[in-house]
């Protein structure tokens, strides 16, 4: 519970196992004691975890376990009354009791959900049954690559030959069914479905695949490596049934035994030739060796490489290390204020916080969908509208990932449509996904691209100064290797942002948000008048006349002194 949210799968699988056992009429005191102890102790312990709290009794994902617990108590009570009632009375009471208990539990869950005491099913749960639900209603769930449906290539890449041996092991389990094998069969069937819906749920499938494949190989080796002399002299009688009759307290459920016909016994007595044994054994060993080699290669190449450091291979087999992420995070740590806020898409939130030690707006644990949508709106808007959002969020730097130089397909331009969809869910009046497509419905970054796309903040930050770069002589300047297209807007200028850092391979680009000017600049040109300026003054000094002349000298005019009248 404290390690992974996938415990919900197990907490629903165990009640399903008990419910199926009840339907198969395989109820026993062992099942009652085991499930009651598991539910009560597990409920109490899980509620001790701080971030779980009262979720086990207030979320719909846990109601199946509670419902089966109540149903099991009712079933056990009816079994207790079975010895004290007649057969007719017991059948009537059993039907009414089970129906009443199931109906009461169902109606109680609906009422508590309607009143808000129990949280409804989450969008992630609905996306397990309807793969298109998340894309329409909760695009942030569909935007995660781990939530995409699993391809056949992924199944073979992760499981290799176990894809073929896993069904055989499941058949061997169902062939000799008991209580434990019912759980294995339910686990296998449900895990196969859920692993096909989401890539990340391959983690729940691999344990049961390994176990059932081991059963399949074990049965094959037992068949082809066993001693024929033991088959010629089989035990006369299996005394396990008599032991069960003599010891009714032994409640361990044994696999059902099927009596063999005479023809089957004769076939087993014939035995197998040594050539067939050797061929089959060698084939099985070769498959296991190939599986071991494949697992070693996958572990070392696919699952052991850190996502922060990338590697590429040249034609001669030499390896190039692309350390742009650490280079950019180190620059952030050394050249920015310790209280600076960095805006980026949520994929890089943990890396920036952990390696650069800077505050981010959103990260991998952001539950507020509207906050992520606001960042997506800033990335999808033009520079002026985005600047207003960044000022309201006190953003100091903006970090983006750009793979157009090295052909890195996981950059922000390829994720950009998910930013638009998430922003449109919260701000449908300002952001519309259709505005970023061409009239033909294409998402293009060249000259035929949508004007809204060519002028949005994400496009300008990704391709700033990229139009001046020519990667090789075969492509024009500004050729994007990831999209295989020449960009449509090469004359990119910023008014509110300035480039602060670009990594060696242009994989990480950081921009600084400018502060407001002390005096606002005029949006219009200075006023122009029709006054013709006077002719330029020419000095009257010459080589002969060196006496200066004062321009516009005041001239004093002497007047007459007025006569004073005598009295």
CORMODA-V506911 format. One record per pair of residues at least 12 apart in sequence whose C-alpha atoms are under 6 Angstrom apart, sorted by the first residue. I is the first residue (numbers start at 1). J is the second residue. If there is no record, write none. Layout:
I;J  I;J
This chain:
15;65  15;68  17;183  58;118  58;119  59;118  59;119  60;119  60;120  60;121  139;422  143;418  146;199  146;200  147;198  147;199  148;198  149;196  149;197  149;198  149;199  150;196  150;198  150;199  165;213  166;209  166;212  166;213  168;216  169;212  169;213  169;215  169;216  170;212  176;255  176;256  177;255  178;255  191;205  224;277  228;271  231;269  232;269  308;325  309;323  310;322  324;503  329;356  332;356  333;356  340;396  341;359  341;360  341;395  341;396  342;360  342;397  342;398  343;360  343;361  343;398  344;398  344;399  346;362  346;363  346;364  349;363  350;363  373;422  373;423  376;419  376;423  377;423  379;457  379;458  380;456  381;456  382;455  382;456  382;457  383;457  396;513  397;511  397;512  397;513  398;510  398;511  399;509  399;510  400;508  400;509  401;507  401;508  402;462  402;507  403;507  404;480  404;481  404;482  407;481  407;482  409;482  436;450  436;452  436;453  437;450  438;450  445;487  446;486  446;487  446;488  447;488  464;492  466;478  467;490  496;514  497;512  497;513  497;514  498;511  498;512  499;511  500;512
